[in-house]
Amino acid sequence: MQLSDDKRREIIVYEAFLRRAAQLELPFLLKGSYVTRQYFDDPADRLPGDMDWLCLEHLPDAAAAQQTLNDWATRVTELDLGDGVRFRSFRENAFWRMIDYAMADDFPTVNTDLGYWLGDGELQELPLDVSFNLPLSVPSVPLRYQPLQGAPFVVPYSAPLALQVAWKIHQTLVRPRFKDLFDLLHLLGHATYTAAVRQQTLQALLAECRADGTDPGRLHWLVEGRLERLFADPSAEAAWNYWRHGLRGPRQYWYVETAPTIINVSTLPETLPDFAAQVRAAFEAAGFGAELAAVPRPSWLPAAVATQTATLRYHAGNTLDKAAARHWSLLDRIWQWFK
């Protein structure tokens, strides 16, 4: 798909940071869309967003987190590879937004800005997200990374395929997004997605569902392609019409990205039923149908209420969303009554 000049510059700079981090081999794992697209037959079919990292060391408090993250970011930004990108040393503007507040979360995520010069251009900035204290049930894997420009290189630590799929399924059960479903089509169809990897996925998924109270039975709806059961407000049809075709409804919001901004839409069907059929076929081909017998059917709570409750459970785990926590308390009582 065609890249805008801004997007091309963004990818080149992020990949320059990644190339430097890979050479240092410090215990930071690459996750998110920069990993996922490497599993596509054609990575150009999926444009990445921001670059996401996970620190593999346990960071017990804010002071330890700041020291570890500052050291990593400084060493990466001060490495000169002569590739046309120069980073501002992180020591010149070392900060992590709300790191003290984030420490209250089980798996904190903090954010900073990377200053850089591309060629003879002016100083610009890109955001960088880093999570930590997230235990991995499946070990990290090295990744042969093909950048937008330049020779391939090896990223020593990346999210394994099993966890990529588990995380995206869990996201879909809690707060479905069509971009995650699109990614799942490609991840499930990858040659390395074997029966053993599927078992790792299910174990990781069930553990995440236990941790935040998500009903794992909702997996039945996903595997069966019953996407309308997973969406609440907006409906699956309304969300699809906006995401795929740009038809904005009363519940569509400006900050929700549409398919043409991140995906080669020529690879997408026009209608939701056709896309749902692709989802169902992908899960069936990956062997999930045989696994469902061990997963209880979802609660018979009406789908819209069940979906809204699952979403609020997800938000209630975020200490920044106190209002969601209050709403979750009420809906959880309704949930328990219906169960």
N, C-alpha and C positions, 0 to 999 in steps of 0.2 A: 504494500500500500504506500501511497505517496506521503513522504514526511515533510512537515513544514520546516522552515529554517530554524525556528525556535526549538522544535522537538529534536531535530537532528543535533543541534548544539547541546541540548540537555543530555541526550544519550551519550554523546562523545565525552562529555565532562564526567558523568557518572561512571562510565566505563574506564576512564583514566584513573579515577579514584579506586575503582575495583582492581585495576591492574597493579597499582601500587600496594594495596592491601594484600593482594595475593602473593606478591613477592616477599612481604614481611612475614607471612605465615603465622600471624598472631591469632589467638583463639577467638576469632569472630566469624560467625556463620552467616553466609548470604542467604536470604529468604525472599519471598515475594515474587513480583512479576519479572524481575530480572533473572530469576532462576526458572520460573515456569516457562517462559518463552523459549528457553533453550531446549525444552522437551517437545516443541512443535517441529513438524517436518520443515516448515518454513517460519523461522522466528519473526519474519516481517509481517506475518498475519496477526501478530499480537504486540502492540506497542506497550512498553512498560510505563509504570507510574514513577513514584518516588522510589529511591533505593532503601531497602530495609535490611537491617542487620540484627543479629542476636549474639550477645556476648556469652561465651560458653563457660566463663568463670562465674562462680557464685559471688555476688556483691552484697555484703551484709548490711551496709548502711550507705547513706548519701555521700559521706566522705570517701569511702572506698570506691563507690561508683564513679564519682567525679575524677578521682586520681586515675583509675583504670581507663575510663573513656577518654580523658584528656590526653593521656600518654599515647593511646592508640591513634587518636585523630591527629595528634601532633606529628607522630612519626610518619603517618601516611601522607599528610599534606606537605611535609618537608622533603619527601623523596622526589628527586628530579629524574624523570625518565626521558627527557628530550622529545616528548611526543606532541608538542604544541600546546600543552595545557600546563599552566602554572597555578598552584594553589597558594592562597594566603596561609601562612603558618597558623595552625589552630591556636597556638599559644598567644597570638595577637588578639584573639577574640574568643577566648575559651569560655563557653557557657552551655548549659543544658537546661532547657526550659522546664521550670517547675519540678526539678529533680527531687526536692524534699517532699513535695506533695505526692509525687509518683511512687515514692517508697512505700506508701500505704497499700499499694496494690500488690497482689500476689506475683504478678508478672509485669513489672513496670516497663513502660515505654517512654523514652525521652527524645527530644528533638533539638536539633541545632541547625546552624546555617554554615555552609561551606562557601568561602570566598574563592573566586578563581578568575584567571585571565585566559581566554582562548585566543591564541595567536596574538595579534596586536590590539585586540579588543579591550574595552574598559572592564574594570572590576565588576563582577556580577556575583550573585549568590544562588545557591540551591539548597533546599532542605535536606536533612539527613535524619532518619529515625533509627534508634537503637533500642532493642528490648534486652532484658536480662532476667535472670532467676527463673527461666522457663526450662524445666527438666525435659530432656528428650528421651522418649521411650524407644526410639530407633536411632542408631548412631548417625552422625553426619557423614556425608560422602564427598569425595573430590569431584569436581565438575570441570569437564573440558569446555571452556567458554569461548564462543565465537563472537567477537565484538563487531560493532557496525563497521569499523575500519581497523586495519592492522591484523596481525597474526593471532591465531588462537593461543590461549594460555590456560593454565590450570588454576582454578579456585580451590584451595585446599579443604575448605569446609563449606558445604552447602546443604540445604534442607533435602533430606532423602525423599524419594518419590512417595513412599508410603505416608509420610507426614504431610507432604503437600496435599495429597488427596484427602487425608483425614481432616486437615484444617479447613479445606474448602467445603467438604461435606458438612462439617459442624457449622460453619458460617451459613450454609444454605438452610440447615434445619432451624437455625435461630433467626437469621435475617437474610433471606434469599436475595441474591443479586445475579442477574443474567451473565455478567462477565465471569463469575465463578463457575456457573454451569457450562459456559463456553470453554473455560479452561479445563474443566473436568472431562469434557469430550476428548481433548487431546491427551491429557495425562493418563486416563484410563486406557486409551488406545496405544500407548507407547509400548514398544517391544519389550521393555524391561518390567512391565507391570505383570508380574507372575502371580501364581496362586499364593506363594509365600509372602509376597509384598501385600497382596490383598488381606491376608491374615494379620499382618502388622498394621495395616490401615484400620481394620475393624477393632483391634485391641486398643489402638490409640484413640479412635473415635468414641468408643464406649467409655473409656477413661475420662475423656473430656465431657461427655454427657453427664457422667456421675458427678464430676467436679462442679458443674454449674446448674444441675437440675434439669437439663434439657431432656425431653422425652425421646429416647433413642428409637422408639417405634415410628417416629416421623420418617425414618429411613425408608420404610415401606413406600410411602408416598413418592419419595424421590426416585427410588429404583423402578417403581411402576410408571414413572413419567406423569404422575398426577400433580403437576406443578401448581394447579389452582388451589390445592389444599395447603400449600406451603406459604402462599402469599395471603396477606390480610387486607391492608389498606395502604396503597392502592391494590386492586386485584391483579392477578397475574396477567390478565388480558390488557389492563390499562398500563401496567408497568412495561409489558412487552411493546405495546404500541408507541410508548415514549422512547424506550431504549433502542428499539430497532428502527422505528420510522420517524422519531422526533415529534410525535403527536402528543402535545402536552395536555394533560387533564388537570382537574382541580387539585389533585393530590401529588402532582409532579413538581419537583423543586429544581431550581436553577443549578444547584451544586451536584446533581446526579449526572454523571457522565453518560453520554449516549454511545451506542456501538460504533458509529463512524469515527469517533475520536480515538479509539483504542484498538479496533478490530478491522480486519479486511472483511467488509460486509458481504462481499461476493461469496464468502464461505458460509453465510447464514441463510436459512430459509426465510421466506416472507412471513409465514404465519406461525403463531404460537403452537398449534397442534403439531405442525411438522417439526418444530424444534423439540417439543416434548417427546415426539417419537424418536428423535435422535438421542436424546438423553436416555430414554428407556433402552434403546438398542445398545448404547455404550455400556451401561451398567450390566446388561444381560451378557454381552460379549466378554466383559471382565469377570464374569462368574459370580456376581452378587446375588442373583436369583436364588441360588442354592444356599446362600448364607442366611436368608431372611427367616428360615424356620426357627433359628435360635434367637431371633429378636422379637419380643412381644409386639403385637399390633399396637398402633397409636391409641391414645386415650380417645374415647368417643365424644369428648368435649367438642362442641361445634368448631369447625376448622378456623374460622376467623378469630374466635376467642383464644383458641389454643395457640395460634400463630402469634397473636398480640402478647399473650402471656409469655411465650418463649422469648420473644424479643425483649420484653421488659426484664425477664430474668437475666438476660445477657447484659442489659444496661445497668441493672442493679448491682452487678459485680464491679461496675466502674464507679469509683468514689467521686468522680466529677458529676455524676448524674443522680443527685439526691431526689429530684422530682420523680424520676423513673422508679427509684426504689420505693417511694411511697405508693405509686400506682401498682407496682408489682405486689406489694403486700396485700392490697385489696383483691387483685385478680388471682393471686395465689390462693386466697381463701375460696374464691369461686371455683378454681381448678380442683382443689381438694374436695369440695362439696360434690362436684360432678363426677369425680373419680369414684 
